[in-house]
């Protein structure tokens, strides 16, 4: 460590831990920089903690993911690092089994050494530029050296081997990228071809598909010459698989073999620099075109860690569940932060999201990073056991009083940064926490898609814990802002963080300007060390995304509330608007978010309109649990099966009444022409599998419009079903 830092690692860690989390009375606010406003733009805003500068590292010299993990391992060699559940003979899963930091570090070095060994000695190497660049060269990151890394691909659900691969790439200055199941073969081929990938680390079940992909595209995937299975391979039972790889000029190994080869032929890490490209993350676009590769450096990643440190206490030995796909940057940042902060990462028993609560009950984590879709299901489940528990009236009454009281206390302005206690109700709610495995949870976070403030308020109260809402994207290495965990109104994304500065660009065609009453509105622009520099091999899109002053144009429309510490609210998307026949402009994302926030019985909305129509129609996804309560309350009928629920709303009277109630809920928030006039009803019409939403649940509008073309036309043909109702 002496070659990396002048101070002992223990002093570095102690210094960082003594300073975080930062004082929320400063970090929860932003300030407008004097004389920074230009025509057509708002002022430039920075975090109130450090308005004079952007902070990019947690400690001087701690400027790569490699250096952060080295410090963490030096201080925490024997602490639990990565854990997984072992499958038993009866098919169930047992307790978590853990590897400590020192073991993970050793495996990382063995894997890195082994990867270079199997590539350098690969019998299928050619004279291609990529294959000639597979040599181990410890001097590649010396000052002035110019070296292009080959790109390693990870293709797996979340498991310890994923993070070990990520750590390996960071330590050996290898750039990586990731595939995931919902991409489909065409996009997977596109990514492997574009990156000229020579090696894929994947689960055993992915190997056959990769081989067939190369067989179908031999020219485009000619550089792919090695696959490493995260699962052990059997010499006899997997012989055919190995032969299939051989026939396509691919050498097949498993982790055990590669790590053993690395142990026998050890190579020291090749420390990266802040400018070294750590990963290329392919964004799942909303237009249906091939995804863009976001190039992210170690500087971007470490700045993301600084953002995490500033908001969340990096307590050593804290446990987190790695649940969201690691192919996406949201979970990736959380895992890297836990590794740097001495935390423990538990992985789910498999790729299915259905085991989430079971894994939580076994792991008992301290922190959870989830998305709105998961939180709404959790909310519905808790409500069914508490405030909607008609089978147990006493419990229903008790929990209703407890949750209502906590919501009342948490809504008071003086409780903006802390959880107000209640002598009796806290005990009751803590029993609920323990029952579902949340008794250790100190904070949950949400991001990637809009969420109803009412959902946040309910979960904060019922689970008696913090729930901050963040904002970030692949291009920003995840979050650049987050609300206070106990923000009273539960609707903002907080103030801009300490790593980034922002301003808004006027959008007069959409009615948003920097001079709007209550605070500026416009397109959110970002700049700072956490922001990416380019799209991979795509200078055209890169040029479109940045202006001459280096501001990244996010495409999101924000409002800055000047009366509440300049907190930021994401309210719309640029270009997501259309004109109705009478000339009114409509922005569907704002409409959808308003319905989702105001009417808790629905979990999906796709609003549609065009210039030939005078009103909007939509596709609605019901929440199967809460809609049952709606039906029972409104019609005194008990209907719980999804098929029966859909049949119930086939009745025109029932459908019309649902839409009238939806429109009542948004009364005062939407103009009449912004409300839906007819709807198609389903349980979950918008899914990743149908390619209608991205993995982070953003709607792919052109694809949705094509997919629902016949349904939308039928709704227009039927006409408005609310003309005689209240609008």
C-alpha positions, 0 to 999 in steps of 0.5 A, spaced: 500 500 500 505 504 501 506 505 493 499 507 493 498 512 499 503 516 503 498 514 509 496 508 512 489 505 509 486 505 516 487 512 517 484 514 510 478 510 512 478 513 519 478 520 516 473 518 511 468 515 516 469 521 521 466 526 515 460 522 513 454 523 512 455 530 510 450 535 514 444 534 511 442 542 513 447 544 507 446 538 502 439 538 502 439 545 499 442 548 493 444 555 491 444 559 485 451 561 483 451 569 482 451 572 475 451 565 472 444 566 469 444 567 461 439 568 456 435 562 455 437 559 461 436 559 469 442 560 473 447 555 475 446 551 481 451 547 486 450 544 492 449 548 498 455 544 502 460 546 497 458 552 492 465 554 491 467 547 488 465 540 485 468 534 489 470 528 485 474 524 490 473 522 497 480 522 499 486 525 496 489 520 491 483 515 492 481 516 485 480 509 482 475 503 484 482 499 484 485 504 489 478 504 493 477 496 494 485 496 496 484 500 501 478 497 504 481 490 503 487 492 507 482 495 513 477 489 512 481 483 510 476 478 514 470 482 514 464 478 510 464 481 503 460 477 498 455 472 500 450 467 496 445 462 498 447 454 497 442 450 493 440 444 498 438 437 495 431 438 496 431 444 491 430 449 497 436 454 499 440 454 505 443 460 509 448 465 506 455 463 505 460 468 505 467 470 502 471 475 506 475 481 503 481 478 502 479 471 499 475 476 494 481 480 493 485 473 492 480 471 487 480 477 483 488 477 482 487 469 480 482 471 475 485 477 472 492 473 471 488 467 468 484 471 463 490 474 460 493 467 460 487 464 456 487 469 451 495 470 450 495 462 449 488 462 445 489 457 439 484 461 436 487 468 436 488 471 429 492 477 426 486 482 428 488 488 431 483 486 437 487 479 438 494 483 437 492 487 443 491 481 448 498 481 451 499 483 458 503 489 459 504 492 466 506 499 463 500 500 459 498 506 464 504 509 465 504 517 464 504 518 456 502 511 454 497 510 449 493 503 450 486 501 448 484 495 452 480 489 449 473 489 452 470 484 456 463 482 457 459 480 463 453 476 461 449 473 468 444 475 473 447 478 480 451 473 483 458 473 487 462 472 480 459 478 477 462 483 482 469 479 482 469 480 474 468 487 475 473 488 481 478 484 476 477 489 470 478 495 475 484 492 477 487 490 471 485 496 467 480 492 462 474 495 460 468 491 460 461 491 458 454 487 460 449 483 456 442 482 459 437 477 457 431 482 455 436 485 450 435 479 445 439 476 440 440 482 435 442 487 440 447 482 443 450 481 437 450 488 435 454 490 442 459 484 441 460 486 434 461 493 436 465 492 442 469 487 438 469 483 444 474 477 445 471 474 451 465 473 455 464 471 462 457 468 463 453 463 467 453 456 464 446 457 461 448 462 456 453 459 453 449 455 448 446 461 445 452 465 445 455 459 440 449 459 436 450 467 435 457 466 433 455 461 428 449 465 425 454 471 425 461 468 424 464 475 421 461 480 426 463 476 432 470 473 429 473 476 435 470 472 440 474 466 442 473 465 449 468 464 454 468 463 461 463 459 465 461 462 472 458 455 473 463 449 474 463 445 467 463 437 468 468 434 463 463 428 461 456 431 461 459 438 458 463 435 453 458 436 447 458 444 449 465 444 449 465 441 442 460 446 440 465 452 442 471 448 439 467 448 432 466 456 432 473 457 434 471 459 442 475 456 447 471 454 453 473 454 461 470 455 467 472 460 473 475 454 477 480 453 471 481 460 470 483 462 477 487 456 478 491 458 471 492 465 474 494 462 481 499 458 477 501 464 473 500 470 477 501 477 474 500 483 478 494 488 477 495 494 472 493 500 476 488 504 472 488 512 472 482 516 473 482 517 465 482 509 464 475 507 461 472 502 466 465 500 463 461 501 457 454 501 459 449 500 453 443 504 455 436 501 453 433 507 449 426 508 448 425 509 441 427 502 439 433 503 436 440 500 438 442 502 445 448 507 445 454 505 449 455 510 455 463 510 456 464 511 463 471 512 466 474 511 473 473 518 475 466 518 473 465 512 478 469 515 484 465 521 483 459 517 484 462 514 490 463 521 493 455 522 491 454 516 495 458 517 501 455 524 502 448 522 502 449 515 506 453 513 512 458 508 509 458 503 515 463 498 515 459 491 516 453 494 513 449 488 509 446 490 502 442 486 497 444 486 490 437 485 487 437 490 481 440 487 475 448 489 475 448 490 468 444 497 469 448 502 473 444 503 479 445 497 482 452 497 480 454 503 484 451 500 490 455 494 489 461 498 488 460 503 494 459 497 499 465 494 497 469 500 498 466 502 504 467 495 508 460 493 507 457 486 505 453 484 499 448 478 499 446 476 492 439 473 491 438 465 490 437 466 482 435 470 477 427 470 479 425 477 482 419 472 486 424 470 491 426 477 493 422 477 500 425 470 502 432 472 501 431 479 505 428 475 510 434 470 510 439 476 509 436 481 514 439 487 510 441 494 512 440 497 505 436 496 499 436 499 492 429 498 489 425 501 483 418 503 483 415 497 481 417 493 486 415 498 492 408 498 489 408 491 490 411 491 497 406 497 498 400 493 496 402 487 500 403 490 506 396 494 506 393 487 505 396 485 512 395 491 515 390 497 513 386 493 508 386 486 513 378 485 513 379 478 516 382 481 522 379 487 524 383 489 530 389 488 527 386 493 521 384 498 526 391 498 530 395 498 524 391 504 521 392 508 527 399 507 527 401 508 520 396 514 520 400 517 526 407 516 523 405 519 516 402 525 520 409 525 524 413 524 518 409 530 514 411 535 519 417 540 517 421 539 523 422 532 521 425 533 514 431 530 516 430 525 521 424 519 523 420 522 529 419 517 534 412 514 537 413 510 544 407 505 542 406 505 535 414 504 533 414 498 537 408 495 533 411 497 526 417 494 528 414 487 529 411 488 522 418 490 520 421 484 523 416 479 520 418 481 513 425 481 514 426 489 514 428 489 522 435 491 520 433 496 514 436 503 515 434 506 509 431 504 502 432 508 496 428 509 489 430 511 482 430 510 475 422 511 474 417 516 477 414 513 483 407 516 487 409 520 493 403 517 497 407 510 496 413 513 499 409 516 505 406 509 506 412 505 506 416 510 510 411 510 515 409 503 515 416 500 515 419 506 520 425 507 515 428 512 510 426 512 503 430 517 499 428 518 491 434 519 487 435 521 480 441 519 475 442 515 469 447 511 465 450 517 463 451 520 470 454 513 473 447 513 477 445 518 482 447 525 482 441 528 487 437 525 492 432 527 497 432 527 504 430 520 507 424 523 510 423 529 506 416 531 508 412 531 501 416 525 498 416 528 491 422 531 489 429 528 487 432 533 492 438 538 491 443 537 486 449 533 489 456 535 491 459 532 485 455 536 479 452 542 477 446 544 473 442 549 470 435 549 466 434 550 458 428 554 456 423 550 452 418 555 450 415 550 445 413 546 451 411 552 456 417 551 460 422 557 462 427 560 467 422 565 469 416 561 471 413 563 477 415 559 483 422 557 480 425 555 473 423 550 469 426 547 463 431 541 460 436 539 466 443 540 464 449 537 468 456 538 468 461 535 473 466 529 474 461 524 474 458 526 467 460 521 462 464 524 456 462 520 450 458 515 447 462 509 444 464 509 437 458 514 436 461 521 435 454 524 432 450 522 438 455 525 443 455 531 439 448 532 440 448 531 447 453 536 449 453 544 448 459 548 447 460 549 454 460 542 456 453 541 459 450 534 458 443 535 455 439 530 459 432 530 455 429 530 462 424 537 464 425 539 471 422 544 476 427 547 481 423 550 487 426 556 489 421 556 495 424 549 498 432 550 498 432 549 490 430 542 490 429 539 483 422 535 481 423 531 474 416 533 471 417 531 463 421 529 457 423 533 452 420 532 445 415 527 449 409 532 446 404 532 441 399 537 438 391 535 438 386 537 433 384 543 436 391 546 437 393 544 444 400 541 446 400 535 450 406 532 454 404 525 455 409 523 461 407 529 465 400 526 464 402 519 466 406 521 472 400 525 475 395 519 474 400 514 477 401 519 483 394 521 484 390 514 483 393 508 487 389 503 484 393 503 477 401 501 476 402 503 469 399 508 464 401 509 457 397 516 454 396 517 447 394 522 442 395 525 435 393 531 431 387 528 428 384 527 434 381 532 439 382 528 446 387 523 449 386 515 450 390 510 454 392 503 456 392 502 463 395 497 468 391 496 474 395 494 481 391 487 482 392 488 489 389 495 491 384 494 485 381 489 489 380 494 495 377 499 490 372 494 487 370 492 494 369 499 496 365 501 490 361 495 488 361 491 495 364 485 491 370 481 492 374 479 486 381 478 486 383 473 480 387 478 475 382 474 469 376 476 473 378 483 475 379 484 467 372 481 466 369 486 471 372 492 467 369 489 460 363 492 463 362 499 460 359 502 466 365 499 470 370 502 465 367 509 465 366 509 472 374 507 473 376 513 468 371 518 472 374 516 478 381 517 475 380 524 472 377 526 479 383 524 482 387 529 477 382 534 478 386 541 479 392 538 476 391 537 469 387 541 464 381 538 461 384 536 454 390 533 458 385 528 461 384 521 458 377 520 455 377 512 453 382 507 456 384 499 455 384 496 461 389 490 463 393 488 469 400 489 466 400 491 459 407 494 459 413 489 460 420 488 458 418 482 455 414 485 450 419 490 448 414 496 450 418 499 456 426 499 458 429 495 463 428 501 468 421 501 466 421 507 461 416 507 456 418 506 449 413 510 445 413 509 438 413 501 439 408 502 444 404 506 439 405 500 434 404 495 438 397 497 441 395 500 434 389 496 433 387 497 441 388 505 440 384 505 434 378 501 437 378 506 443 378 512 438 372 509 434 368 508 440 369 515 442 369 519 449 366 515 454 366 521 459 363 527 455 357 527 460 362 526 466 366 531 470 372 533 466 
